[in-house]
Amino acid sequence: MIENETDKDAPPKWLSPLLDYGPLLLFFVTNWWFGSKEDPARGPLISTAVFMVAIIAALIVSKWKLGKVSPMMWVSAVLVTGFGALTLWFRDPQFIQIKPTLIYLLFAAILFGGLLRGKALLQNLLAYAFDGVDDKGWIKLSRNWAIFFLAMAGLNEIIRQDRWFSFDTWLLLKVWGVTALFFLFNMTQIPMLMRHGLKLGEDDSEDQT
């Protein structure tokens, strides 16, 4: 079988998730590597600088190899560089910890704003993934995600407090715990979406037989 030139030129499938999660992984590893009990700020400061460079590099590579930069990456890059600069200037890791709260609040505000205008903004982003969902289902999904983002903003404000968790614990929860919560919440939405017309791969294959 002759391979098309377009297939050769197509970026590898692992590139997109690497660009999305690579900078965060570097942030986590660098903080662990350079962490010091004698100087608690050293790890967060060095990892913040690495994070800023990595996410800017991810923007460039994304535009170069994928031909586009996702809105999520743009928002993350602006907040990471902005709060990262404040973190390095004031030598206070709390600035980088506030970033997730602002992102969650921004997403919640965007979704609620769309709902007030009778629009399910998630439909524009996820229509390809949730085939067959009716308008009412998209409204419910956007509402549920907006509420979830508000809850995540509150949760981040709790776990970033020094009296509850250290910076290392916050970072560990953010990398692994938050990812698990997003996955679990997404799974809880599937039954609702199925009641509103979601077509699963198995159903589609049965229809074609």
C-alpha positions as CSV (number, residue, x, y, z in Angstrom):
1,M,0.0,0.0,0.0
2,I,1.4,3.4,-1.1
3,E,1.4,6.0,1.7
4,N,-0.1,9.3,0.7
5,E,2.0,12.4,1.1
6,T,-0.7,14.0,3.2
7,D,-0.3,11.0,5.6
8,K,3.4,11.5,5.7
9,D,3.0,15.2,6.4
10,A,0.3,14.7,9.1
11,P,1.6,15.4,12.6
12,P,1.8,12.3,14.9
13,K,-1.3,11.6,17.1
14,W,0.7,12.0,20.3
15,L,1.8,15.5,19.5
16,S,-1.4,17.2,20.5
17,P,-1.7,15.7,24.0
18,L,2.0,16.2,24.5
19,L,1.6,19.9,23.8
20,D,-1.4,20.1,26.1
21,Y,0.1,18.2,29.1
22,G,3.9,18.4,28.5
23,P,4.4,21.9,30.1
24,L,2.4,20.9,33.1
25,L,4.3,17.6,33.5
26,L,7.6,19.6,33.3
27,F,6.3,22.0,35.9
28,F,5.5,19.0,38.2
29,V,8.8,17.2,37.7
30,T,10.9,20.4,38.0
31,N,9.2,21.3,41.3
32,W,9.9,17.9,42.6
33,W,13.5,17.9,41.5
34,F,14.5,21.3,42.8
35,G,12.3,21.3,45.9
36,S,14.1,22.1,49.1
37,K,13.0,22.2,52.8
38,E,15.6,24.8,53.5
39,D,14.2,27.1,50.8
40,P,10.5,26.2,50.1
41,A,10.2,28.8,47.4
42,R,13.1,27.4,45.2
43,G,11.1,24.5,43.7
44,P,8.0,26.6,42.8
45,L,10.1,29.5,41.4
46,I,12.3,27.3,39.2
47,S,9.4,25.2,38.0
48,T,7.3,28.3,37.2
49,A,10.1,29.7,35.0
50,V,10.3,26.3,33.2
51,F,6.5,26.2,32.9
52,M,6.5,29.6,31.2
53,V,9.2,28.7,28.7
54,A,7.5,25.3,28.0
55,I,4.1,26.7,27.3
56,I,5.4,29.4,25.0
57,A,7.4,26.6,23.2
58,A,4.2,24.6,23.0
59,L,2.3,27.5,21.4
60,I,5.0,27.8,18.7
61,V,5.1,24.1,18.0
62,S,1.3,23.9,17.9
63,K,1.1,26.7,15.3
64,W,4.0,25.2,13.3
65,K,3.0,21.5,13.3
66,L,-0.8,21.6,13.8
67,G,-1.4,24.9,12.1
68,K,-3.5,26.2,15.0
69,V,-3.5,27.0,18.7
70,S,-6.5,25.9,20.7
71,P,-8.4,28.5,22.7
72,M,-7.6,26.5,25.9
73,M,-3.9,26.8,25.2
74,W,-4.1,30.5,24.5
75,V,-5.9,31.1,27.8
76,S,-3.5,28.9,29.7
77,A,-0.5,30.6,28.1
78,V,-1.7,34.1,28.9
79,L,-2.5,33.2,32.5
80,V,0.7,31.1,33.0
81,T,3.0,33.8,31.7
82,G,1.1,36.6,33.5
83,F,0.9,34.9,36.9
84,G,4.3,33.3,36.4
85,A,5.9,36.7,36.0
86,L,4.2,37.9,39.2
87,T,5.3,34.7,40.9
88,L,9.0,35.3,39.9
89,W,8.8,39.0,40.7
90,F,7.3,38.7,44.2
91,R,8.8,35.3,44.9
92,D,5.3,34.1,46.0
93,P,4.0,30.7,44.6
94,Q,0.4,31.7,45.4
95,F,0.2,33.6,42.2
96,I,0.6,30.4,40.1
97,Q,-1.9,28.7,42.4
98,I,-4.6,31.3,41.7
99,K,-4.5,30.6,37.9
100,P,-6.7,27.5,37.9
101,T,-9.3,29.3,39.9
102,L,-9.5,32.1,37.3
103,I,-9.6,29.6,34.4
104,Y,-12.5,27.7,36.0
105,L,-14.4,30.9,36.7
106,L,-13.8,32.2,33.2
107,F,-15.1,29.0,31.7
108,A,-18.1,29.0,34.0
109,A,-18.9,32.6,33.1
110,I,-18.6,31.9,29.4
111,L,-21.0,28.9,29.6
112,F,-23.5,30.7,31.9
113,G,-23.3,33.7,29.5
114,G,-24.2,31.4,26.6
115,L,-27.1,29.8,28.6
116,L,-28.5,33.3,29.4
117,R,-28.7,33.8,25.6
118,G,-30.2,30.4,25.1
119,K,-27.1,29.0,23.5
120,A,-25.2,25.8,24.5
121,L,-21.6,26.9,23.7
122,L,-20.2,23.4,24.4
123,Q,-22.1,22.2,21.3
124,N,-19.6,24.2,19.1
125,L,-16.7,22.4,20.7
126,L,-17.9,18.9,21.3
127,A,-20.5,18.2,18.6
128,Y,-18.1,15.8,16.8
129,A,-17.6,13.8,20.0
130,F,-21.3,13.5,21.1
131,D,-23.1,12.7,17.9
132,G,-26.9,12.8,17.9
133,V,-27.4,14.8,21.1
134,D,-30.5,17.1,20.9
135,D,-30.6,20.8,21.8
136,K,-32.0,20.1,25.2
137,G,-29.2,17.7,26.0
138,W,-26.6,20.3,25.0
139,I,-28.2,22.9,27.2
140,K,-28.1,20.5,30.2
141,L,-24.5,19.6,29.4
142,S,-23.4,23.2,29.3
143,R,-25.2,24.0,32.5
144,N,-23.7,21.0,34.3
145,W,-20.2,21.8,33.2
146,A,-20.7,25.5,34.2
147,I,-21.7,24.3,37.7
148,F,-18.8,21.9,37.8
149,F,-16.3,24.6,36.9
150,L,-17.6,26.8,39.7
151,A,-17.2,23.8,42.1
152,M,-13.6,23.3,40.8
153,A,-12.8,26.9,41.4
154,G,-14.0,26.6,45.0
155,L,-12.1,23.4,45.5
156,N,-8.9,25.0,44.2
157,E,-9.3,27.9,46.6
158,I,-9.6,25.4,49.4
159,I,-6.6,23.2,48.6
160,R,-4.3,26.0,47.8
161,Q,-4.5,27.4,51.3
162,D,-1.3,27.0,53.3
163,R,-3.2,25.9,56.4
164,W,-4.6,22.9,54.5
165,F,-2.0,21.7,52.1
166,S,1.6,22.5,51.1
167,F,2.5,23.7,47.6
168,D,3.8,20.2,46.7
169,T,0.5,18.6,47.8
170,W,-1.5,21.2,45.9
171,L,0.5,20.5,42.8
172,L,0.1,16.7,43.2
173,L,-3.7,17.1,43.6
174,K,-3.8,19.4,40.6
175,V,-2.0,17.1,38.3
176,W,-3.6,13.8,39.3
177,G,-6.6,14.5,41.4
178,V,-8.1,17.2,39.1
179,T,-7.6,15.0,36.1
180,A,-9.4,12.2,37.8
181,L,-12.3,14.4,38.8
182,F,-12.7,15.7,35.2
183,F,-12.8,12.2,33.9
184,L,-15.3,11.0,36.5
185,F,-17.6,14.0,36.0
186,N,-17.5,13.5,32.2
187,M,-18.5,9.9,32.7
188,T,-21.5,10.9,34.9
189,Q,-22.8,12.9,31.9
190,I,-23.0,10.0,29.5
191,P,-26.4,8.6,30.8
192,M,-28.0,12.0,30.5
193,L,-26.7,12.4,27.0
194,M,-27.9,9.0,26.0
195,R,-31.4,10.0,27.1
196,H,-31.0,13.0,24.7
197,G,-30.0,11.0,21.7
198,L,-26.3,10.3,22.1
199,K,-25.1,7.7,19.6
200,L,-22.4,5.3,20.7
201,G,-20.1,3.5,18.4
202,E,-21.7,0.1,18.9
203,D,-25.2,1.5,18.1
204,D,-23.9,3.0,14.9
205,S,-22.3,-0.3,13.8
206,E,-25.5,-2.2,14.5
207,D,-27.5,0.3,12.3
208,Q,-25.2,-0.3,9.4
209,T,-25.6,-4.2,9.5
